[in-house]
Amino acid sequence: MLDSRFDFLLLLFRGLYCKTTRNLCIYRVRMSGQKKLSSFFKAIPKQSKRPLSEVNEDDSTSKKQKVEEENNIKIEDTTNKKSASVQSSLSNGFFFDDNVKQEILQLAKKLNVIDPDIGPSWYKALKNEFKKPYFEKLSRFVEEERKKGEVYPPPNQVWSWTRECSMDKVKVVILGQDPYHNPRQAHGLCFSVQLGVPPPPSLINMYKELETDIEGFKAPKHGYLIGWARQGVLLLNAVLTVKKNNPNSHKDQGWENLTTAVIKYLNDHHRGIVFLLWGSYAQKKANFVDQKKHHVLKTVHPSPLSSQRGWFGCKHFSKCNELLKQSGKKP
């Protein structure tokens, strides 16, 4: 009886072993036709950077993919995040060191208007400005305004210009007045609007002038100018926040002092920057630019209210490219 049970168990074991071995062999045969894991990883082909005149050419791909391809970027949605990714600062060639990072975090705790992801190059340039009484007062004002109602741009996008255009890479400055005051437009770069939002009238007029001034330029359907910023075009508003549906509502609260400090810093630490000053409001900043070191181009604002008085035909974009070449910089 014992031998019979033993024989039965032995046969059962052999059967299971053979079945397992057969399945394993089949599995190996099936797997042998697949690629190694490493073969799925390929280097992303490098794309040459495109000049300012070509940044916004249109094509038939989806809107988000189209803009990514045009600007050689990867777009991430940071609308609902307290702070944007540090990656944009790193991509501009300026790395945080631990001391700077800690300074920014401490300042952001003290001054609500400061984003922890403010561009580090600009933080170092402006940190003395942040210590001044007017800036502390400004921070309290913006904080109270956000408690009362909606303020644009969102807190994590007020300082987009510092992340997308590193201070040491600035070649051109375009100065606006204050952010767009309608929903989903402003995102921290003057004249630019968020993806999915049609270009506003002033930007449409900029595109029209580009089409006549720069050969081959085709006006796009979007108004997302982040590609310009990453090529060294500082898209700076003189006032960085605004109340919803209330233009100029944050005027004379202190932002003008900060943006004047930006212009002064660029004037003192750079050479050959082209300042595009459109409209009387922006042209006041020309007083802080040494025109022996830099270039200043002035004309009316591209708004429909003034564009017929000298905007069309100003040829600022081609003139800007020529001035950059004269300074030994790539347009």
Summary of the structure (lengths in Angstrom):
residues: 331
radius of gyration: 27.9
end to end distance: 95.3
largest distance: 112.0
contacts: 979
relative contact order: 0.12
helix: 48%
strand: 8%
